[in-house]
Amino acid sequence: MPNLFRNTIALVLSALTAAATLAATPPPDYKLAAGDSIKVQVYQSPDLTVEARVSEDGTISYPLVGSVAIGGMSIPQAEKKVARALEQGKYLKQPQVNIVLLQVRGNQVSVLGEVQRPGRFPLETMTVRVSDMLATAGGINPQGADQVLVSGTRNGQPYRKAIDVPSLFRPDGANDDVLLAPGDTLYVTKAPTFYIYGAAQRPGTYKIERGMTMQQALAVAGGPNARGSEHMRLDRKGPDGHVQQVEPRMTDVVQPGDVLFVKESLF
């Protein structure tokens, strides 16, 4: 039994080690970017082993040769560039350079706000779109709006685009499902809400669905209770900041911040 136990533990540790190694292995087309941590090693030159972080301008500082620009390069390309710098500086002849990616930071996208799993997610390929990343974050939660704001940089310029999420799944929505770039941020705001009280079955705060009418708002709250009617009073803040009180039609569209009071029946 002791031998069996030790063998089982050894197998588990071996599996965990293999899984960790696999998780740390970047995809073949991974491009180094600002924030990535790497380890540079040169065969038979242990004094040139360096752990470095790719700076915001895509460079690392390396012994003897100084600054080396490797941002946007694959790991094999970066290895060749460091080797070439050592060779051109006449420090080594035909150096064999090996780069290990220690920590991925640059090729990530942040998904924030009203999603199921907010956080930072790796951009494993350059073909990831907004819909893909929303799915990775578990989708929009029940409190989220149906719009996502994408911000980042494109060609060195600030980039900002508001995207209507339902349009992503229409046949003509491909143009809105934009490709994401390293460092992008997706932000989903809270959905607009209205408040209903008075003689309603379930008074409270509710999410406004697109195009929601007063009648639909009343239905969401369970309709009028035993004492209630379908007559309501609407408190709505005007452009000047003052609250206006009106009796809305059931076909009127609910607006963010509306407060609905369900009146009691006269009979």
C-alpha positions as CSV (number, residue, x, y, z in Angstrom):
1,M,0.0,0.0,0.0
2,P,2.8,2.6,0.8
3,N,4.4,1.9,-2.6
4,L,1.0,2.2,-4.3
5,F,0.4,5.5,-2.5
6,R,3.8,6.9,-3.4
7,N,3.3,5.9,-7.1
8,T,-0.1,7.6,-7.1
9,I,1.3,10.8,-5.7
10,A,4.2,10.7,-8.2
11,L,1.7,10.3,-11.1
12,V,-0.4,13.2,-9.8
13,L,2.6,15.5,-9.5
14,S,3.8,14.5,-12.9
15,A,0.4,15.3,-14.4
16,L,0.3,18.7,-12.7
17,T,3.8,19.5,-13.8
18,A,2.9,18.6,-17.4
19,A,-0.2,20.7,-17.2
20,A,1.7,23.7,-15.9
21,T,4.3,23.3,-18.7
22,L,1.6,23.2,-21.3
23,A,-0.2,26.2,-19.8
24,A,3.1,28.2,-20.0
25,T,3.7,27.2,-23.6
26,P,2.7,30.0,-26.0
27,P,1.0,29.3,-29.3
28,P,3.3,29.1,-32.3
29,D,2.3,32.5,-33.7
30,Y,2.5,34.3,-30.3
31,K,4.0,37.8,-30.7
32,L,5.9,39.3,-27.8
33,A,4.4,42.6,-26.5
34,A,4.8,45.2,-23.8
35,G,4.5,43.6,-20.3
36,D,5.7,40.1,-21.3
37,S,8.4,38.6,-19.0
38,I,11.0,36.5,-20.7
39,K,14.2,34.6,-19.9
40,V,17.1,34.9,-22.3
41,Q,19.8,32.2,-22.3
42,V,22.9,31.8,-24.4
43,Y,24.4,28.4,-24.8
44,Q,27.7,28.0,-22.9
45,S,27.4,31.6,-21.6
46,P,25.6,31.5,-18.3
47,D,26.7,35.0,-17.5
48,L,24.4,36.2,-20.3
49,T,21.3,34.6,-18.8
50,V,18.8,37.5,-18.1
51,E,15.2,37.8,-17.1
52,A,13.7,40.9,-18.6
53,R,10.3,42.6,-19.2
54,V,9.4,43.9,-22.6
55,S,9.0,47.7,-22.1
56,E,6.2,49.9,-23.4
57,D,8.2,50.6,-26.6
58,G,8.8,46.9,-27.2
59,T,12.4,46.7,-26.1
60,I,14.5,44.8,-23.6
61,S,17.8,45.8,-22.0
62,Y,20.4,43.1,-22.6
63,P,24.0,42.9,-21.4
64,L,26.7,44.1,-23.8
65,V,24.4,45.1,-26.6
66,G,22.0,47.4,-24.7
67,S,18.5,47.9,-26.0
68,V,17.0,45.3,-28.3
69,A,13.6,45.8,-30.0
70,I,11.7,42.6,-30.0
71,G,8.1,43.8,-29.6
72,G,5.8,42.3,-32.2
73,M,8.2,39.4,-33.0
74,S,7.7,35.7,-32.5
75,I,10.0,34.0,-30.0
76,P,12.2,32.5,-32.8
77,Q,12.5,35.9,-34.4
78,A,13.5,37.5,-31.1
79,E,16.1,34.8,-30.5
80,K,17.6,35.5,-33.9
81,K,17.7,39.2,-33.3
82,V,19.5,38.9,-29.9
83,A,21.9,36.4,-31.5
84,R,22.6,38.8,-34.4
85,A,23.2,41.7,-32.0
86,L,25.8,39.7,-30.0
87,E,27.4,38.6,-33.3
88,Q,27.5,42.0,-34.8
89,G,29.0,43.4,-31.6
90,K,31.7,40.8,-32.0
91,Y,31.0,39.4,-28.5
92,L,30.3,35.8,-29.6
93,K,30.6,33.8,-32.8
94,Q,27.4,32.1,-33.9
95,P,25.7,32.4,-30.5
96,Q,22.8,30.0,-29.8
97,V,20.1,32.1,-28.0
98,N,17.0,30.6,-26.3
99,I,14.1,32.7,-25.1
100,V,11.5,31.3,-22.6
101,L,8.3,33.2,-22.1
102,L,7.8,33.4,-18.3
103,Q,4.7,35.5,-18.1
104,V,2.2,36.8,-20.6
105,R,1.1,40.4,-20.1
106,G,1.1,42.2,-23.4
107,N,-1.2,40.1,-25.6
108,Q,-4.2,40.3,-23.3
109,V,-7.6,41.9,-23.4
110,S,-9.5,43.2,-20.4
111,V,-13.2,42.5,-20.1
112,L,-14.8,44.6,-17.4
113,G,-18.2,45.6,-16.1
114,E,-21.4,43.6,-16.2
115,V,-20.0,40.2,-17.5
116,Q,-20.1,36.9,-15.7
117,R,-16.3,36.6,-15.3
118,P,-14.6,40.0,-15.6
119,G,-10.8,39.9,-15.9
120,R,-7.8,39.8,-18.3
121,F,-7.8,37.1,-21.0
122,P,-5.0,36.1,-23.4
123,L,-5.3,37.0,-27.0
124,E,-3.9,33.7,-28.3
125,T,-4.4,34.6,-32.0
126,M,-4.9,37.8,-33.9
127,T,-8.3,36.6,-35.2
128,V,-10.3,37.0,-31.9
129,R,-13.4,39.1,-32.2
130,V,-15.6,40.9,-29.8
131,S,-18.2,38.1,-29.7
132,D,-15.4,35.6,-29.0
133,M,-14.1,37.5,-26.0
134,L,-17.6,38.2,-24.6
135,A,-18.1,34.4,-24.7
136,T,-14.8,33.8,-23.0
137,A,-15.9,36.1,-20.2
138,G,-19.1,34.1,-19.7
139,G,-21.4,36.5,-21.5
140,I,-23.2,39.6,-20.2
141,N,-24.9,39.1,-16.8
142,P,-28.6,39.9,-16.2
143,Q,-27.8,43.4,-15.1
144,G,-25.7,44.3,-18.1
145,A,-26.6,46.5,-21.0
146,D,-26.8,45.3,-24.6
147,Q,-23.9,47.5,-25.6
148,V,-20.1,47.0,-25.2
149,L,-17.5,49.7,-25.4
150,V,-14.2,48.7,-27.0
151,S,-11.2,50.9,-26.4
152,G,-7.5,50.6,-27.2
153,T,-5.1,51.8,-29.9
154,R,-5.0,51.2,-33.6
155,N,-1.9,52.3,-35.6
156,G,-0.7,54.3,-32.7
157,Q,-4.0,56.3,-32.4
158,P,-6.6,56.0,-29.6
159,Y,-9.5,53.7,-30.6
160,R,-13.0,53.7,-29.2
161,K,-16.1,52.0,-30.6
162,A,-19.5,51.4,-29.1
163,I,-21.0,48.1,-30.3
164,D,-24.6,47.0,-30.2
165,V,-24.4,43.4,-28.9
166,P,-27.5,42.0,-30.6
167,S,-26.3,43.3,-34.0
168,L,-23.3,40.9,-33.7
169,F,-25.5,38.0,-34.3
170,R,-27.4,39.3,-37.3
171,P,-26.3,38.3,-40.8
172,D,-25.2,41.9,-41.5
173,G,-23.4,42.4,-38.2
174,A,-20.0,41.2,-39.2
175,N,-18.7,44.8,-39.5
176,D,-19.5,45.4,-35.9
177,D,-17.8,42.2,-34.7
178,V,-14.3,43.9,-34.9
179,L,-11.0,42.1,-34.4
180,L,-9.4,42.8,-31.1
181,A,-5.8,44.0,-30.5
182,P,-3.4,43.5,-27.6
183,G,-4.3,45.8,-24.8
184,D,-7.9,46.4,-25.7
185,T,-10.5,46.8,-23.1
186,L,-14.1,45.7,-23.4
187,Y,-16.5,47.4,-21.0
188,V,-20.2,46.5,-20.4
189,T,-22.2,49.1,-18.5
190,K,-25.2,48.4,-16.3
191,A,-28.5,48.3,-18.2
192,P,-30.8,51.3,-17.7
193,T,-33.6,50.7,-15.2
194,F,-37.0,51.9,-14.1
195,Y,-38.8,51.8,-10.8
196,I,-42.4,50.7,-10.3
197,Y,-44.3,50.9,-7.0
198,G,-47.9,51.4,-5.7
199,A,-50.5,48.8,-6.4
200,A,-48.2,46.5,-8.4
201,Q,-47.8,42.8,-7.7
202,R,-44.0,43.0,-7.5
203,P,-42.8,46.6,-7.0
204,G,-39.1,47.2,-7.4
205,T,-36.4,48.2,-9.9
206,Y,-36.3,46.5,-13.3
207,K,-34.1,46.4,-16.3
208,I,-35.4,48.3,-19.3
209,E,-35.5,46.1,-22.4
210,R,-35.1,47.6,-25.8
211,G,-38.3,49.4,-26.9
212,M,-40.1,48.5,-23.6
213,T,-43.6,50.1,-23.3
214,M,-45.5,51.1,-20.2
215,Q,-47.7,48.1,-20.6
216,Q,-44.7,45.8,-20.8
217,A,-43.2,47.5,-17.7
218,L,-46.4,46.8,-15.8
219,A,-46.4,43.2,-16.9
220,V,-42.7,42.7,-15.8
221,A,-43.8,43.8,-12.3
222,G,-46.6,41.1,-12.4
223,G,-49.4,43.5,-13.3
224,P,-51.6,45.4,-10.9
225,N,-52.5,43.7,-7.6
226,A,-56.0,43.1,-6.3
227,R,-56.4,46.7,-5.5
228,G,-54.6,48.1,-8.5
229,S,-55.6,49.3,-12.0
230,E,-53.8,49.8,-15.3
231,H,-53.7,53.6,-14.7
232,M,-50.3,54.8,-13.7
233,R,-48.5,58.0,-12.8
234,L,-45.1,58.6,-14.4
235,D,-42.4,60.7,-12.7
236,R,-39.7,61.6,-15.2
237,K,-36.9,64.0,-14.9
238,G,-36.9,66.6,-17.7
239,P,-33.9,68.2,-19.4
240,D,-33.8,71.0,-16.8
241,G,-33.5,68.5,-14.0
242,H,-37.0,69.0,-12.7
243,V,-39.3,66.0,-12.2
244,Q,-42.5,66.1,-14.3
245,Q,-45.6,64.1,-13.4
246,V,-47.8,62.8,-16.2
247,E,-50.2,60.0,-16.8
248,P,-48.6,58.0,-19.6
249,R,-50.3,56.0,-22.3
250,M,-49.7,52.2,-22.2
251,T,-48.0,52.4,-25.6
252,D,-45.4,55.1,-24.4
253,V,-41.8,53.9,-24.3
254,V,-40.1,53.6,-20.9
255,Q,-37.0,55.7,-20.4
256,P,-34.0,55.3,-18.0
257,G,-34.8,56.5,-14.5
258,D,-38.6,56.5,-15.0
259,V,-40.6,56.0,-11.8
260,L,-44.0,54.4,-12.3
261,F,-46.8,54.6,-9.7
262,V,-49.6,52.1,-10.2
263,K,-52.9,53.6,-9.1
264,E,-55.6,51.8,-7.1
265,S,-58.8,51.0,-8.7
266,L,-61.8,53.2,-7.9
267,F,-64.1,50.2,-7.7
